[in-house]
Amino acid sequence: MYQKLTDGPADGYKEENWNLEVKIQDLQNQLSEAQSNAQRAKTEMKSQILSESWTRSFQTSLAFGHNQVSNTMLYREHCKNVYHLRRG
């Protein structure tokens, strides 16, 4: 007699509802994981952009520094040549 009471249409709905709840939970977990992965990727991308920007800035400053040293050396050479021309 107990089986007849539990085999009714309400039990089918309860089981279907349970399966849907489990599916919702799985989908929520997948969504949470996807959002976490997206945030991690966004953070990594920002880090790489900053790193590339710093590298470009550093390369530019090195190039500027090299040019500055080169210009200073040329200026000193020029002054030396002018000095020798005036004395000579």
C-alpha positions as CSV (number, residue, x, y, z in Angstrom):
1,M,0.0,0.0,0.0
2,Y,2.9,2.4,0.8
3,Q,4.2,1.9,-2.8
4,K,0.9,3.0,-4.3
5,L,1.1,6.3,-2.3
6,T,4.7,7.0,-3.3
7,D,4.2,6.1,-6.9
8,G,1.8,8.9,-7.6
9,P,2.3,11.8,-10.0
10,A,3.5,14.1,-7.1
11,D,6.6,11.8,-6.6
12,G,7.4,12.1,-10.3
13,Y,7.3,15.9,-10.0
14,K,9.4,15.8,-6.8
15,E,12.1,13.7,-8.6
16,E,12.0,16.0,-11.7
17,N,12.3,19.0,-9.4
18,W,15.2,17.5,-7.6
19,N,17.0,16.7,-10.9
20,L,16.4,20.3,-12.0
21,E,17.8,21.7,-8.7
22,V,20.9,19.5,-9.2
23,K,21.2,20.8,-12.8
24,I,20.8,24.4,-11.6
25,Q,23.5,23.9,-9.0
26,D,25.9,22.4,-11.6
27,L,25.2,25.3,-14.0
28,Q,25.8,27.8,-11.1
29,N,29.1,26.1,-10.4
30,Q,30.1,26.2,-14.0
31,L,29.2,29.9,-14.2
32,S,31.1,30.7,-11.1
33,E,34.2,28.9,-12.5
34,A,33.9,30.7,-15.8
35,Q,33.6,34.1,-14.1
36,S,36.6,33.3,-12.0
37,N,38.6,32.2,-15.1
38,A,37.6,35.4,-16.9
39,Q,38.6,37.6,-13.9
40,R,42.0,35.7,-13.7
41,A,42.5,36.2,-17.5
42,K,41.6,39.9,-17.2
43,T,44.1,40.4,-14.4
44,E,46.8,38.5,-16.3
45,M,46.1,40.6,-19.4
46,K,46.4,43.9,-17.4
47,S,49.6,42.6,-15.9
48,Q,51.1,41.8,-19.3
49,I,50.0,45.2,-20.7
50,L,51.7,47.0,-17.8
51,S,54.8,44.8,-18.3
52,E,54.9,45.6,-22.0
53,S,54.3,49.3,-21.3
54,W,57.1,49.3,-18.7
55,T,59.4,47.5,-21.1
56,R,58.7,50.0,-23.9
57,S,59.3,52.9,-21.5
58,F,62.5,51.3,-20.3
59,Q,63.7,50.7,-23.9
60,T,62.8,54.3,-24.8
61,S,64.7,55.7,-21.7
62,L,67.7,53.5,-22.6
63,A,67.6,54.7,-26.2
64,F,67.3,58.3,-24.9
65,G,70.2,57.7,-22.5
66,H,72.3,56.2,-25.2
67,N,71.6,59.2,-27.5
68,Q,72.3,61.5,-24.6
69,V,75.7,59.9,-24.0
70,S,76.4,59.9,-27.7
71,N,75.5,63.6,-28.0
72,T,77.6,64.4,-25.0
73,M,80.6,62.6,-26.6
74,L,80.0,64.4,-29.9
75,Y,79.8,67.7,-28.1
76,R,83.1,67.1,-26.2
77,E,84.8,66.0,-29.4
78,H,83.5,69.2,-31.1
79,C,84.7,71.4,-28.3
80,K,88.1,69.7,-28.4
81,N,88.3,70.3,-32.2
82,V,87.3,73.9,-31.8
83,Y,89.9,74.4,-29.1
84,H,92.7,72.9,-31.3
85,L,91.6,75.0,-34.3
86,R,91.7,78.2,-32.3
87,R,95.1,77.4,-30.9
88,G,96.5,76.3,-34.2
